[in-house]
Amino acid sequence: MGRVDGKTAIVTGGALGIGKASALRLAEEGAQVAVTDVKRDAGKSVVEEIEDTDGSAQFWPLDVSDEDEVEHVFDEVARAFGGIDVLVNNAGISGTDKPTHELTEEEWDEVMAVNEKGVFFCTKHAIPYMQEAGGGSIINLSSIYGIVSAPDIPPYHASKGAVRLMTKTDALEYAEDNIRVNSVHPGFIWTPLVEDYLGDQGDVDEGRKQLDELHPLGHVGEPDDIANGILYLASDESKFVTGSELVIDGGYTAR
C-alpha cells in the first residue's frame, strides 16, 4: 500500500527539478498527480514517465501568476480526479540579481507574481475542494532564504520570506477544516534553476564546488531529498504537523 494511496495531488512547476521529483515520488506512492507547468513538453514527459511505471498522472499547462488560469485548471483537475487533497506550491523563479537600489519595479513584480502571488492564487482555489473533502495538505516551497538571507537577489529572498509567513497564517486559518499547511526550506539543490544561476555567474563547475562548501555535509542536495520531505507532509504520517518549517539544507542554516 502506498503512503498517499487514493489522494489527488497538484504539483505546480512540476516539469523539472524539485517539482518533477515530487510528482514522481507522489505517483510512486499511489497518488493521482496533476503535473502543471508553463513548460509543456517537459511536463508531458513527466506524465509519460509516471505512466510508464503504472502511475496515474495528467498534465495541465499553468501559469500560476494568472488567477483565471489557476481557477480553471484546478476545476479541471478536481473533475478529472474527483477532488484535490494535496497541493504542492513549487512553481518559482529566481529573478534578476541586482542590488535593491538598481532593481526596477517590473523586475521586482515579476518575481512576486510567481513566487508569492502564485502561492496565494493556488492556495485560494485549492481550499474549497479540500474543505469539501474534509481536509487536505498544502505544501509551500520556501527556501533557506525564507529564514536567513544573503547579499543577492533581493526579490527572491523577500518572496520566500513571504511564503514562510503565508504558510503559518493559512495553517491557523484552516486548522478547523483539517487542512494542514507547511513550508519546506531547501538548501541549494542541484536543479536547472540553480545550474542556470551559476551559468549566469560564470563557471558552473567552480560555482558548484563553492556551493558544496556552504553546506556542513559537504555537498548540495538532490531533488529527491526534497521530494521525500514533501511526500511525508502529503501523507497522513504528518497528520499532527501544520504551520511548521521543514528545513532540508545539509546543515546550512545551523551555522
VEXFINU-885665 format. One line per 3 residues: their letters; for each residue x, y, z of C-alpha. Coordinates in Angstrom, 1 decimal. Layout:
<atoms>
A	X,Y,Z  ... .
</atoms>
This chain:
<atoms>
MGR	0.0,0.0,0.0  1.3,3.4,-1.0  1.8,6.2,1.5 .
VDG	-0.6,8.5,-0.4  -2.9,6.0,-1.9  -6.2,7.5,-3.0 .
KTA	-5.1,11.1,-2.8  -5.1,13.6,-5.7  -2.1,15.9,-5.7 .
IVT	-1.4,19.1,-7.7  2.3,19.9,-8.3  3.0,23.3,-9.7 .
GGA	6.2,23.8,-11.6  6.2,20.0,-11.9  8.2,19.7,-15.1 .
LGI	11.7,20.0,-13.7  13.8,19.8,-10.6  12.1,19.5,-7.3 .
GKA	8.6,19.6,-8.9  9.4,16.7,-11.2  11.0,14.7,-8.4 .
SAL	7.9,15.4,-6.2  5.5,14.4,-8.9  7.3,11.1,-9.5 .
RLA	7.6,10.3,-5.8  3.9,11.1,-5.0  2.8,8.9,-8.0 .
EEG	5.1,6.1,-6.9  3.4,6.1,-3.5  -0.1,5.9,-5.0 .
AQV	-1.3,9.5,-5.6  -3.1,10.7,-8.8  -0.8,13.6,-9.8 .
AVT	-1.7,16.7,-11.7  1.6,17.9,-13.2  1.3,21.6,-14.0 .
DVK	3.9,23.9,-15.6  4.4,26.5,-18.2  6.9,24.1,-19.8 .
RDA	4.5,21.9,-21.8  6.9,19.4,-23.4  8.9,18.8,-20.2 .
GKS	5.6,18.5,-18.2  4.2,15.9,-20.6  7.4,13.9,-20.3 .
VVE	7.0,13.7,-16.6  3.5,12.3,-17.1  4.8,9.8,-19.6 .
EIE	7.4,8.7,-17.1  4.8,8.2,-14.4  2.5,6.3,-16.7 .
DTD	5.4,4.1,-17.8  5.6,2.8,-14.2  1.8,2.3,-14.0 .
GSA	1.2,5.5,-12.1  -1.7,7.9,-12.6  -1.0,11.5,-13.9 .
QFW	-2.2,14.1,-16.3  -0.5,17.4,-17.4  -2.1,20.8,-17.4 .
PLD	-0.3,23.9,-18.7  -0.5,26.5,-16.0  0.9,30.0,-15.3 .
VSD	0.4,30.4,-11.6  0.5,34.2,-11.8  -2.8,34.1,-13.7 .
EDE	-5.7,33.7,-11.3  -8.2,32.8,-14.0  -6.0,30.1,-15.3 .
VEH	-5.4,28.7,-11.8  -9.1,28.6,-11.1  -9.8,26.9,-14.5 .
VFD	-7.1,24.3,-14.2  -8.0,23.4,-10.6  -11.6,22.9,-11.6 .
EVA	-10.5,20.6,-14.4  -8.2,18.6,-12.0  -11.0,18.2,-9.5 .
RAF	-13.4,17.0,-12.1  -10.8,14.6,-13.7  -9.6,13.1,-10.4 .
GGI	-12.6,13.6,-8.1  -11.2,16.3,-5.9  -8.0,17.9,-4.6 .
DVL	-6.3,16.5,-1.5  -2.7,17.8,-1.8  -1.3,21.0,-3.2 .
VNN	2.5,21.4,-3.7  3.2,25.1,-4.4  6.5,24.6,-6.0 .
AGI	6.5,26.9,-9.1  9.1,29.6,-8.7  11.7,31.8,-10.4 .
SGT	14.9,33.3,-9.1  14.5,36.7,-10.8  17.1,39.4,-11.5 .
DKP	20.2,39.5,-9.4  20.8,43.2,-8.7  21.2,45.3,-5.6 .
THE	17.9,46.7,-4.3  18.6,50.2,-5.4  19.2,49.1,-9.0 .
LTE	16.1,47.0,-9.4  13.1,48.1,-11.5  9.5,47.8,-10.4 .
EEW	9.0,45.3,-13.2  11.9,43.1,-12.1  10.5,43.1,-8.5 .
DEV	6.9,42.4,-9.6  7.9,39.6,-12.0  9.3,37.5,-9.1 .
MAV	6.4,38.4,-6.7  3.8,37.5,-9.3  5.1,33.9,-9.5 .
NEK	6.7,33.2,-6.1  4.2,35.0,-3.8  1.0,35.7,-5.7 .
GVF	1.2,32.3,-7.4  1.1,30.6,-3.9  -1.8,32.8,-3.0 .
FCT	-3.8,32.0,-6.1  -3.2,28.3,-5.9  -4.0,28.1,-2.2 .
KHA	-7.1,30.2,-2.6  -8.5,27.9,-5.3  -7.5,24.6,-3.7 .
IPY	-9.0,25.4,-0.3  -12.7,25.0,-1.3  -12.1,21.5,-2.7 .
MQE	-10.2,20.5,0.5  -13.0,21.9,2.7  -15.4,19.8,0.7 .
AGG	-13.3,16.7,1.1  -12.9,17.2,4.9  -9.2,18.0,4.9 .
GSI	-6.0,18.3,2.9  -2.4,19.2,2.9  -0.8,22.3,1.3 .
INL	3.0,22.3,1.0  4.6,25.6,0.1  8.2,25.6,-1.2 .
SSI	10.0,28.4,0.5  13.8,28.3,0.9  16.6,28.6,3.4 .
YGI	16.4,32.2,2.2  12.9,32.4,3.7  14.7,32.0,7.1 .
VSA	18.1,33.6,6.6  19.3,35.9,3.8  22.3,36.7,1.6 .
PDI	23.5,39.8,-0.3  22.0,38.9,-3.6  18.6,38.6,-5.5 .
PPY	16.5,40.7,-3.1  13.1,40.0,-4.6  13.7,36.2,-4.4 .
HAS	14.5,36.4,-0.7  11.6,38.7,0.0  9.2,36.3,-1.8 .
KGA	10.4,33.3,0.1  10.1,35.1,3.4  6.5,36.0,2.4 .
VRL	5.8,32.3,1.7  7.0,31.3,5.1  4.6,33.7,6.9 .
MTK	1.7,33.0,4.5  2.1,29.3,5.4  1.7,30.0,9.1 .
TDA	-1.3,32.3,8.6  -3.1,29.7,6.5  -2.2,26.9,8.9 .
LEY	-4.0,28.8,11.6  -6.9,29.9,9.4  -7.8,26.4,8.1 .
AED	-6.8,24.2,11.0  -10.5,23.7,11.9  -11.1,22.4,8.4 .
NIR	-8.4,19.8,8.9  -6.3,21.4,6.2  -2.6,21.4,7.1 .
VNS	-0.3,24.0,5.7  3.5,23.6,5.9  6.6,25.1,4.3 .
VHP	9.7,23.3,3.0  13.0,25.1,3.1  15.6,23.6,0.8 .
GFI	19.3,24.4,0.8  21.0,24.5,-2.5  19.6,21.7,-4.6 .
WTP	21.0,20.7,-7.9  18.2,21.8,-10.2  18.1,23.6,-13.6 .
LVE	17.3,26.8,-11.7  20.5,26.6,-9.7  22.6,25.5,-12.6 .
DYL	21.3,28.4,-14.7  22.0,30.8,-11.9  25.6,29.5,-11.7 .
GDQ	25.9,29.8,-15.5  24.9,33.4,-15.3  27.7,33.9,-12.7 .
GDV	30.4,32.3,-14.9  32.0,28.8,-14.3  29.3,26.3,-13.4 .
DEG	31.7,23.6,-12.1  33.6,26.1,-9.9  30.2,27.5,-8.7 .
RKQ	29.0,24.1,-7.7  32.2,23.5,-5.7  31.6,26.7,-3.9 .
LDE	28.0,25.8,-3.1  29.1,22.4,-1.9  31.4,24.1,0.7 .
LHP	28.5,26.2,2.1  26.8,23.0,3.5  28.3,21.3,6.5 .
LGH	27.5,17.9,4.9  29.9,18.9,2.1  27.6,18.9,-0.9 .
VGE	24.4,20.4,-2.4  21.3,18.3,-2.3  19.4,16.4,-4.9 .
PDD	15.7,16.9,-5.9  14.8,13.6,-4.3  16.0,14.9,-0.9 .
IAN	13.2,17.5,-1.0  10.6,15.2,-2.7  10.9,12.8,0.2 .
GIL	10.1,15.6,2.7  7.1,16.6,0.5  5.9,13.1,0.5 .
YLA	5.9,13.0,4.3  3.9,16.2,4.5  1.4,15.0,1.9 .
SDE	0.8,11.7,3.7  -1.2,11.0,6.8  2.1,10.3,8.6 .
SKF	2.2,14.1,9.2  -1.4,14.4,10.4  -0.2,16.4,13.5 .
VTG	2.1,18.7,11.6  0.9,22.2,10.5  2.4,25.6,10.4 .
SEL	5.8,24.1,10.5  9.1,24.6,8.6  10.7,21.5,7.2 .
VID	14.3,22.6,6.7  16.2,20.3,4.3  19.5,22.1,3.8 .
GGY	22.5,19.9,4.6  23.1,22.0,7.8  23.3,25.4,6.0 .
TAR	21.1,27.3,8.5  22.6,25.5,11.5  25.8,27.7,11.3 .
</atoms>
